[in-house]
Amino acid sequence: MSGEPSPNEEAGGPNAALVVGVVFSTIVALTVIAYTVTVSAVNALAVDLLAYPIAGVAPFVVITGAILTIPIMIPTALVSMKRLG
């Protein structure tokens, strides 16, 4: 009520939604690149070079995708808090 901004309403600070959106998008883009490289390497080595059946390799590709999906939230939170803090 005094007209002064509270500590939570820092004037000129970064927009939280924008920071989180940019950080999340960047991390997702890097994860997609990592997943694409992993799938291409598994396909080239296991299926093409070693002649494993695709049905035998597919579960490992799915598991790789799940493992790469898990760490998206933690870096997003950490980097966002650093940028906003």
C-alpha positions as CSV (number, residue, x, y, z in Angstrom):
1,M,0.0,0.0,0.0
2,S,3.0,2.3,0.3
3,G,3.5,2.5,-3.4
4,E,6.8,0.7,-3.3
5,P,7.1,-2.6,-5.2
6,S,7.3,-5.7,-3.0
7,P,10.3,-8.0,-3.3
8,N,8.2,-10.4,-5.3
9,E,7.3,-7.6,-7.8
10,E,10.8,-6.7,-8.9
11,A,10.6,-3.9,-11.4
12,G,12.2,-4.7,-14.7
13,G,12.8,-8.4,-13.9
14,P,12.5,-11.1,-16.4
15,N,9.1,-12.5,-17.2
16,A,8.9,-15.9,-15.5
17,A,6.7,-17.4,-18.2
18,L,9.0,-16.3,-21.0
19,V,12.1,-17.6,-19.2
20,V,10.6,-21.0,-18.4
21,G,9.2,-21.3,-21.9
22,V,12.6,-20.5,-23.5
23,V,14.5,-22.8,-21.2
24,F,12.0,-25.6,-21.6
25,S,12.0,-25.3,-25.4
26,T,15.8,-25.3,-25.5
27,I,16.1,-28.4,-23.3
28,V,13.4,-30.2,-25.3
29,A,15.2,-29.3,-28.5
30,L,18.5,-30.7,-27.2
31,T,16.7,-33.8,-26.0
32,V,15.1,-34.4,-29.4
33,I,18.6,-34.0,-31.0
34,A,20.1,-36.5,-28.5
35,Y,17.2,-39.0,-29.1
36,T,17.6,-38.7,-32.9
37,V,21.3,-39.3,-32.7
38,T,20.8,-42.3,-30.3
39,V,18.1,-43.9,-32.5
40,S,20.3,-43.4,-35.6
41,A,23.3,-44.9,-33.9
42,V,21.3,-47.9,-32.6
43,N,19.8,-48.4,-36.1
44,A,23.1,-48.2,-37.8
45,L,25.0,-50.4,-35.4
46,A,22.4,-53.0,-34.3
47,V,20.1,-53.3,-37.3
48,D,22.3,-52.5,-40.3
49,L,25.7,-53.6,-39.1
50,L,24.9,-56.5,-36.7
51,A,21.7,-57.6,-38.5
52,Y,19.5,-57.7,-35.4
53,P,15.8,-57.8,-36.0
54,I,14.0,-54.5,-35.6
55,A,11.5,-56.1,-33.2
56,G,14.4,-57.0,-30.9
57,V,15.9,-53.5,-30.9
58,A,12.7,-51.5,-30.7
59,P,12.2,-51.9,-26.9
60,F,15.7,-50.5,-26.3
61,V,14.8,-47.5,-28.4
62,V,11.6,-46.9,-26.5
63,I,13.5,-47.2,-23.2
64,T,16.1,-44.7,-24.4
65,G,13.3,-42.3,-25.2
66,A,11.9,-42.7,-21.7
67,I,15.3,-42.2,-20.1
68,L,15.9,-39.0,-22.1
69,T,12.5,-37.7,-21.3
70,I,12.9,-37.9,-17.5
71,P,15.6,-35.2,-17.0
72,I,13.7,-32.5,-18.9
73,M,12.0,-31.2,-15.8
74,I,15.0,-30.9,-13.5
75,P,17.2,-28.8,-15.8
76,T,14.2,-26.7,-16.7
77,A,13.6,-25.9,-13.1
78,L,17.3,-25.4,-12.2
79,V,18.1,-23.1,-15.1
80,S,14.8,-21.2,-14.8
81,M,15.4,-20.5,-11.1
82,K,19.0,-19.4,-11.9
83,R,17.8,-17.0,-14.6
84,L,14.9,-15.7,-12.4
85,G,16.9,-15.5,-9.2
